[in-house]
Structures are given as C-alpha cells and as structure tokens.
Amino acid sequence: MAHTVRPGSTPSPRWDGHAKGSTAYTRILAGLSFAGVATFAQLYSTQAVLPILASDLQVSAAEAALTISLATVGLAVTVIPWSFLADRIGRVRAMTWGISVATVLGLLVPLSTSFEMLLALRLLEGMALGGIPAIAIAYLNEEVTRAHTALAAGSYVAGTTLGGLAGRLVAGPAGELWGWRAAALAVSILATLAAVAFLVLVPRARGFVSAPAAGLLGALRTLGGHLRNVRLLVLYVQAFLMMGGFVAVYNYLGFRLSGEPFGLPATLISLIFLAYLSGTLTSRWSAGLTLRFGRRTVLLAGLALSTAGLALTLTQSLAVILAGLVVFTGGFFAVHSIGAGWTGALASTGRAQAASLYNLAYYLGSSIIGWAGGLVFQSLGWNALAAAVMVLACLTAAAVAVVHPRTEPAP
C-alpha cells in the first residue's frame, strides 16, 4: 500500500529517491518488470490464437481481432482517469487495484459463454490494465533518483516487451493443443503469478504527495498545461507515430512472408515475435547510455536504428529481412523507453497525467496507423508500407531535434 502524505505537505527535504544499487531500487525495478509482464501478457493474450478463436466461435477474422482492439481501447480510454485516481490514493495502491482486477477478469475470459461476453470481458480487462502503464512511470520519477530514472524506465519497458512476447508464445502452443480457452487460461495464470510478484516486491512510496481533488475544470487545466508544453507534445507525437508504425510493421509483415517468394507456414511466421527480445535488451541498454550522452542523443540514435532496420526489409533475402526486423524492433523499444521516462521527468506537476497522455497517444497510434498501414500495404505493397514508416521515423527525429535542446545535460 502506498504511503501518502497529507495534502499540502511535502516529502522530507532530504528525500532524493532510491539510488541505483540500493535494495529498494532493485525491488522497484523487479516489481515493475513483473507488472509489465502481467499487463502486456494479458493485453495481447488472444493474438496468437485468433484463427482458432474465430473457428471455435464461428466469427470472422475481423470480429476475432476485436478481442485485441477492445482491450487496447479500454486501456487507452482509462489511463487518464486512472492517473487522477492515483493522485488521490497513491501510485502503488492504484496499480494494485488495477492489476488485481485485471487478473481476475483474465481468469474469467476462458469461461465466456458467448462471443459478446468475451468481448465485454476483454474491454473491462483492458480498462483495468489502464491502471498500470502511466502510473508506473510517475511512480518511478517520484521514487528513483533523478540520475537513474531513465535506466529504471528502461527496465520497466523491458518487462513490457517480455510480457508481450510471453503472452503470444505461451498462448500459441496451448491454443494449438487444447484450444483458445486453454491458451487464455495459461496466459492468465502467468499474469497472476507476475502480479503476485509485483505486489510482494514493490516497496511503499516515499516520494508521493496526495493531491486534493481538482474537479473537472482542474483536471482539464492540468491536461491542457501538458498539451501546451511543446517538449511534452513532441514526445506524444513520437509515441503516436512510432507505435503506429511499429504495429503496422508487425501486422503486415506476416502477410508478406506467407506469400511469394517466401511461402512460410503460420507456425514459423509466429516466431517473428521473438524479435521482441531485441527490444528487451535495447530498452535497458539505451537507458544506460542516457547517463553518458543524454536522452536527446540516444533517442535520435534509436530512431536512426529503426529506420536502418526497416531499410533492410526491402530486400528479397529472408535472412536479411529478419535481421532488419530485429534491428527495427530494438530501435523502437529504445525510443519508447526513453520517451516514456522523459515524459515523467519533464512534467513538474501532474506527472501521472503527463504519462497518461503519452500512453493515450501510444495506443491511438496503434489503432489508427496500425489500421491505415493495411491500406498502404494492400494498395502498394510492402516496400511502400516500410517507406511510409521510415518517413514517420524521420518526421519524429526532426521534431525531437528541433524542439529538444542539444545542450540539455544527461539525466
């Protein structure tokens, strides 16, 4: 449970956050990594078994995909309300509520008696999961020394990549052997174990100050203030464009690999998600590099890496395409980990709301650009889609380079 301070009071003036190497710092990183696994394993739990689910429930592929879309929509629309709740009751308590409700709902998913009930549970599950991403970053910025917040954020993002990968890799074999309900149950059990580990490991908050209820107008003023901050706005644009491009690449690369001249079976195509492991590494590696070079430089390097990786996918060599996907994925997660952590660092007040806006942009990009990329792919082919995503990365890099000063010191 979060330790809160009475409204109007402040933490101890000597409190600068847990330093790297301390027991509490290690527990924070481990706990939030488990929270990332619990969140993103559940969020994408049905993706690997969509064909099986569609066949069993006699729905179309597009309808089956709603089990993913509604979960991500639920998360996107609730991150901001969750952030205001966390300002009142504490970061740890809010995350505890969200992760606990989500795991219970996840365990109910295999018991769905109709497709409509399944969709309703997935929507509610996503809404509960909204209590984790934005609050986790705000918690890090309050509990970890400023010099190590980027590294801590990178560790959390590494946990999210492992969670997203685990949700797919656990569900795939279970679904093939025993059906989609068994797959959903297996992922929910994994998420439950990760949630328990989070609850055991995460230490009580020491830097949190409870905020008084601001009302609707106060909430809108807080959000408006963040949107008027050009440096924050650029990070929101980065989240929207890069996540949208990332989802588009993973949505449609499988279609390219299943066609000529590759003709890969679905089982092998599903293994492309192993490229997520490069993101697990780069999200932490890049965060460490910010201590030497600063966030701006490393973020721009991540964007360059993503663009270079996509360029490799323009070839007809399967090995080069897969290598390019690994490079692209590593670059994307480096950019995401820095952007997510930087958002909380730039916001002097309303940190949870600032991070929530980042997550809102992130998942809106996933929904909008991830879908629009399909129109480009169907009309003009893979090379056009890859080129479009490279343009998005270049636009993001230009915006970051112009708005964020070169002379900003390393965190």
C-alpha positions in Angstrom: 0.0 0.0 0.0 1.3 3.4 -0.9 2.5 5.7 2.0 0.8 9.0 1.3 1.5 12.4 2.7 -1.3 14.8 3.8 -2.4 17.2 1.1 -0.3 20.4 1.2 2.7 18.6 2.8 5.8 17.6 1.1 8.2 14.7 1.3 11.3 15.0 3.5 13.6 17.7 2.0 16.4 15.1 2.1 14.4 12.6 0.0 16.1 12.4 -3.4 14.9 9.0 -4.4 16.3 5.5 -4.1 19.8 5.2 -5.6 21.0 2.6 -8.0 22.4 -0.4 -6.1 20.1 0.0 -3.1 17.7 -2.8 -2.1 14.7 -0.6 -2.6 15.9 0.4 -6.1 16.3 -3.3 -7.1 12.9 -4.1 -5.7 11.3 -1.3 -7.7 12.8 -2.5 -10.9 12.0 -6.1 -10.3 8.4 -5.3 -9.2 7.6 -3.0 -12.1 9.2 -5.6 -14.6 6.7 -8.1 -13.2 3.9 -5.6 -13.5 4.9 -5.1 -17.2 4.7 -8.9 -17.8 1.3 -9.1 -16.1 -0.1 -6.2 -18.1 1.1 -6.9 -21.6 0.8 -10.7 -21.5 -2.9 -10.2 -20.8 -3.4 -7.3 -23.2 -2.3 -9.5 -26.2 -3.3 -12.9 -24.8 -5.6 -13.8 -27.8 -3.4 -12.5 -30.6 -1.6 -15.8 -31.2 -4.8 -17.8 -31.3 -7.2 -15.6 -33.3 -7.7 -18.2 -36.1 -8.5 -20.9 -33.5 -10.9 -18.5 -31.7 -12.6 -17.4 -34.9 -13.2 -21.1 -35.9 -14.5 -22.1 -32.5 -16.8 -19.2 -32.1 -17.8 -19.1 -35.8 -16.9 -15.4 -36.2 -14.8 -13.7 -38.9 -11.2 -12.8 -38.6 -12.0 -9.1 -38.2 -14.5 -9.9 -35.4 -12.0 -12.1 -33.7 -9.5 -9.3 -33.8 -11.9 -7.2 -31.7 -10.6 -9.2 -28.7 -7.4 -7.3 -29.1 -8.8 -4.0 -30.3 -11.3 -3.6 -27.4 -8.7 -4.5 -24.8 -6.3 -1.8 -26.2 -9.2 0.7 -26.5 -10.2 0.0 -22.9 -6.6 0.7 -21.8 -6.4 3.9 -23.8 -9.6 5.5 -22.6 -8.8 4.8 -18.9 -5.2 5.8 -18.5 -6.1 9.4 -17.7 -8.9 8.6 -15.2 -6.5 6.1 -13.5 -3.9 8.8 -13.3 -6.2 11.2 -11.4 -7.2 8.4 -9.0 -3.5 7.6 -8.4 -3.0 11.3 -7.4 -5.6 10.8 -4.7 -5.0 7.3 -3.3 -1.3 6.7 -4.2 0.6 5.1 -7.1 1.1 1.7 -5.5 -2.4 1.4 -4.3 -3.8 2.4 -7.7 -1.6 -0.1 -9.5 -2.5 -2.8 -7.0 -6.2 -2.2 -7.7 -5.7 -2.3 -11.5 -3.5 -5.3 -11.7 -5.7 -7.3 -9.2 -9.0 -6.6 -11.1 -7.4 -7.3 -14.4 -6.1 -10.7 -13.4 -9.5 -11.7 -12.0 -11.1 -10.7 -15.3 -8.5 -12.6 -17.2 -9.3 -15.7 -15.3 -12.9 -15.3 -16.3 -12.2 -15.0 -20.0 -12.0 -18.7 -20.6 -15.4 -19.1 -19.1 -17.1 -16.9 -21.6 -20.4 -18.4 -22.8 -20.7 -16.2 -25.9 -18.6 -14.1 -28.1 -20.4 -11.0 -26.8 -19.4 -11.9 -23.2 -15.8 -12.5 -24.3 -15.7 -9.0 -25.9 -17.2 -7.4 -22.8 -14.6 -9.1 -20.5 -11.7 -8.1 -22.8 -12.9 -4.5 -22.7 -13.2 -4.5 -18.9 -9.8 -6.2 -18.7 -8.2 -3.5 -20.8 -9.8 -0.8 -18.7 -8.3 -2.4 -15.5 -4.9 -2.7 -17.2 -5.0 1.1 -17.8 -4.1 1.4 -14.2 -0.5 0.3 -14.8 1.4 2.0 -17.7 1.1 5.7 -16.9 1.2 5.3 -13.1 4.3 3.1 -13.2 6.3 5.9 -14.9 5.0 8.5 -12.5 6.0 6.2 -9.6 9.5 5.8 -11.0 10.0 9.5 -11.3 9.0 10.0 -7.6 10.8 7.1 -6.1 14.2 6.8 -8.0 17.0 9.4 -8.0 16.8 11.7 -11.0 20.1 10.4 -12.4 18.7 6.9 -12.7 15.0 7.4 -13.8 15.8 6.7 -17.4 17.5 3.4 -16.5 14.6 2.5 -14.3 12.1 3.3 -17.0 14.1 1.2 -19.4 13.8 -1.8 -17.0 10.1 -1.3 -16.9 9.8 -1.2 -20.7 12.0 -4.3 -20.9 9.4 -6.0 -18.7 6.6 -4.9 -21.1 8.4 -6.4 -24.0 8.8 -9.7 -22.2 5.2 -9.6 -21.2 4.0 -9.0 -24.8 6.2 -11.8 -26.0 5.2 -14.2 -23.3 1.5 -13.7 -23.9 2.0 -14.7 -27.5 4.5 -17.6 -27.0 2.5 -19.2 -24.1 -0.8 -18.9 -25.9 0.3 -20.3 -29.2 1.3 -23.8 -28.2 -1.5 -24.1 -25.6 -4.1 -23.0 -28.2 -2.8 -25.4 -30.8 -3.0 -28.3 -28.3 -6.1 -27.5 -26.3 -8.0 -24.6 -27.8 -8.2 -20.9 -27.3 -9.8 -21.2 -23.8 -6.7 -23.1 -22.6 -4.5 -20.5 -24.2 -6.3 -17.7 -22.4 -6.1 -19.6 -19.1 -2.4 -20.2 -19.5 -1.7 -16.6 -20.1 -3.9 -15.5 -17.1 -2.1 -17.9 -14.8 1.2 -16.4 -16.0 -0.1 -12.9 -15.4 -1.4 -13.8 -12.0 2.0 -15.1 -10.9 3.6 -11.9 -12.2 1.0 -9.8 -10.4 1.7 -11.6 -7.1 5.5 -11.0 -7.6 4.8 -7.3 -8.2 2.7 -7.0 -5.0 5.4 -8.7 -2.9 8.3 -6.8 -4.3 7.2 -3.2 -4.9 8.2 -1.0 -1.9 5.9 1.6 -0.3 6.0 5.0 -1.8 8.2 7.7 -0.1 8.0 10.5 -2.7 4.3 10.6 -3.2 2.3 13.6 -2.1 -1.5 13.2 -2.2 -3.2 15.8 -4.4 -6.5 17.4 -3.5 -9.4 16.7 -5.8 -9.3 19.4 -8.5 -12.6 18.8 -10.1 -13.3 18.5 -13.8 -12.0 22.1 -14.6 -8.9 21.5 -12.6 -8.3 18.2 -14.4 -8.8 19.9 -17.8 -6.3 22.6 -16.8 -3.7 20.0 -15.9 -4.1 18.2 -19.2 -4.2 21.4 -21.1 -1.0 22.6 -19.5 0.8 19.4 -20.6 -0.5 19.8 -24.2 0.8 23.4 -24.3 4.2 22.2 -23.3 5.9 21.8 -26.7 8.6 19.4 -25.4 5.9 17.1 -24.0 3.8 17.5 -27.1 6.7 16.3 -29.3 7.0 13.2 -27.1 3.3 12.5 -27.6 3.7 12.8 -31.3 6.6 10.4 -31.2 4.5 7.9 -29.3 1.7 8.2 -31.8 3.8 7.9 -34.9 6.3 5.3 -33.8 3.8 2.9 -32.1 1.5 3.2 -35.1 4.4 2.3 -37.5 5.6 -0.5 -35.2 2.1 -2.1 -35.1 1.7 -1.7 -38.9 5.0 -3.5 -39.5 4.1 -6.5 -37.3 0.6 -6.6 -38.6 1.5 -7.0 -42.2 5.0 -8.5 -42.4 3.4 -11.8 -41.7 1.3 -11.4 -44.9 4.4 -10.7 -46.9 6.2 -13.7 -45.5 3.3 -16.0 -46.2 3.2 -15.0 -49.9 5.6 -15.5 -52.7 8.6 -15.9 -52.8 8.8 -17.0 -49.2 5.6 -19.1 -48.6 6.3 -19.6 -44.9 3.7 -21.5 -42.8 1.8 -19.8 -40.0 3.8 -21.6 -37.2 7.1 -20.2 -38.5 5.6 -16.7 -39.1 4.5 -16.6 -35.4 8.2 -16.8 -34.4 8.9 -13.3 -35.7 7.7 -12.1 -32.4 10.9 -13.4 -30.9 12.4 -10.2 -32.4 10.8 -8.5 -29.3 13.8 -9.9 -27.3 16.0 -7.3 -29.0 13.7 -4.7 -27.5 14.1 -6.2 -24.1 17.9 -5.6 -24.4 17.9 -2.2 -26.1 15.3 -0.7 -23.7 17.7 -1.2 -20.8 20.9 -0.6 -22.8 19.7 2.7 -24.3 18.5 3.9 -20.8 22.1 3.3 -19.5 23.5 5.3 -22.4 21.5 8.3 -21.5 23.7 8.7 -18.4 26.6 9.4 -20.8 25.1 11.0 -23.8 21.7 12.4 -22.7 18.2 11.4 -23.7 18.0 13.5 -26.9 21.1 11.9 -28.5 20.1 8.3 -27.6 16.5 8.8 -28.7 17.7 10.1 -32.1 20.1 7.2 -32.4 17.2 4.8 -31.7 15.1 6.4 -34.5 18.1 6.0 -36.9 18.4 2.4 -35.9 14.7 1.7 -36.6 14.9 3.4 -40.0 18.0 1.3 -40.9 16.3 -1.9 -39.8 13.2 -1.1 -42.0 15.5 -0.4 -44.9 16.8 -4.0 -44.6 13.3 -5.4 -45.0 13.1 -4.0 -48.5 15.3 -6.9 -49.8 14.2 -10.3 -51.1 16.5 -12.2 -48.7 14.6 -13.8 -45.8 17.7 -13.7 -43.5 18.2 -10.0 -44.2 14.5 -9.2 -43.6 14.5 -11.0 -40.3 17.8 -9.2 -39.3 16.2 -5.9 -40.3 13.1 -6.7 -38.1 15.4 -7.4 -35.1 17.2 -4.0 -35.7 13.9 -2.2 -36.2 12.4 -3.6 -33.0 15.4 -2.9 -31.0 15.4 0.7 -32.2 11.7 1.2 -31.5 11.9 0.0 -27.9 14.9 2.1 -27.2 12.9 5.2 -28.4 9.9 4.1 -26.4 11.7 3.6 -23.1 13.4 7.0 -23.4 10.2 8.8 -24.4 8.1 7.2 -21.7 10.6 8.1 -19.0 11.3 11.5 -20.3 7.7 12.4 -20.2 7.6 12.0 -16.4 10.8 13.9 -16.0 9.7 16.9 -17.9 6.4 17.3 -16.0 7.0 19.1 -12.8 3.3 18.6 -11.7 0.7 16.2 -12.8 3.2 13.5 -13.7 0.7 10.7 -13.9 -1.5 12.8 -16.3 1.6 13.6 -18.4 2.4 9.9 -18.7 -1.2 9.1 -19.3 -1.3 11.4 -22.3 1.8 9.6 -23.6 0.0 6.3 -23.3 -3.1 7.6 -24.9 -1.1 8.8 -27.9 0.7 5.5 -28.0 -2.4 3.4 -28.2 -4.2 5.7 -30.5 -1.3 5.4 -32.9 -1.5 1.7 -32.6 -5.2 1.7 -33.6 -5.2 4.4 -36.3 -1.8 4.0 -38.1 -1.8 0.2 -37.5 -5.0 0.0 -39.4 -4.1 2.6 -42.1 -0.9 0.8 -42.8 -3.0 -2.0 -44.1 -4.5 0.2 -46.8 -1.0 1.2 -48.0 0.1 -2.5 -48.0 -2.9 -3.7 -49.9 -2.7 -1.0 -52.5 1.0 -0.5 -53.0 2.8 -3.4 -51.3 5.4 -4.0 -48.6 8.0 -1.5 -49.8 5.5 1.3 -49.8 4.5 0.5 -46.2 8.1 0.2 -45.0 8.9 3.5 -46.7 5.9 5.2 -45.1 7.0 4.1 -41.6 10.5 5.3 -42.3 9.1 8.7 -43.2 7.2 8.7 -39.9 10.5 8.0 -38.1 12.3 10.8 -39.9 9.5 13.3 -39.1 9.7 12.2 -35.4 13.5 12.7 -35.4 13.2 16.2 -37.0 10.6 17.2 -34.4 12.8 16.0 -31.5 15.9 17.5 -32.9 14.3 20.9 -33.3 12.3 21.1 -30.0 14.6 19.4 -27.5 17.9 21.4 -27.0 21.2 19.8 -27.9 22.8 21.2 -24.7 20.4 19.5 -22.3 22.5 17.7 -19.6 22.3 14.0 -19.2 19.7 12.9 -16.6 
